[in-house]
């Protein structure tokens, strides 16, 4: 494992646990005490964690994310990881599937890899619908209120519209993944839409790169066990014991 990769995973692990010992990190990452302490010193200097005597704590252990970054801001993050995740997700679509595609940058990336023209697609993403149509796919968009930040359709009309359908597969985005808090998002209205979509799908996939693990936003829209996760790195064993995780590389 590369040094930077180990440190990224270490931050996610600390954020999830809130507080860990050096011994915990040595066991989790199969690293020596000297390596762990060196990593913690670097991460502390980068203000990503708080190094304490004998271990480390999350620098945001009491924080809950309440702000939604813009689509433009999110699109520039973890581009390679999103590409791998979205490509694999698109390969899961079969003939005659009725697919729900959630708004979000990773689910949007997924559309360029969709090749199945026999499936039907429905989305609450404004740009998503346009991209699906450009590929000549059988496309529907849910009606409701437009949210400028995420370019998504939300609101009571959107929730009511989803209730009419029963999807074979749903591909969902998330702002945070936590064993205790589940899948979370900062916006109450967007959470309601996501919750309804997951509840009306035979199987739901969360498309999320490793940076989403250990993060908690304001509102839970699904429990950890209710969706499969497609990601680029497995952060720790706590997640795979709760649900199915597919790591793509």
Secondary structure, 3 states (H helix, E strand, C coil): CCHHHHHHHHHHHHHHHCEEEHHHHHHHHCCCHHHHHHHHHHHHHCCCEEEECCEEEECCCCCCECCCCCHHHHHCCCHHHHHHHHHHHHCCCCCCCEEEECCCHHHHHHHCCCCCCCCEEEECEHHHHHHHHHCCCEEEECCCEEECCCCEEECHHHHHHHCCCCEEEEEECCCEEECCCEEEECCHHHHHHHHHHHHCEEEEEEECCHHHECCCECEEEECHHHCEEEECCCCCHHHHCCCCEEECC
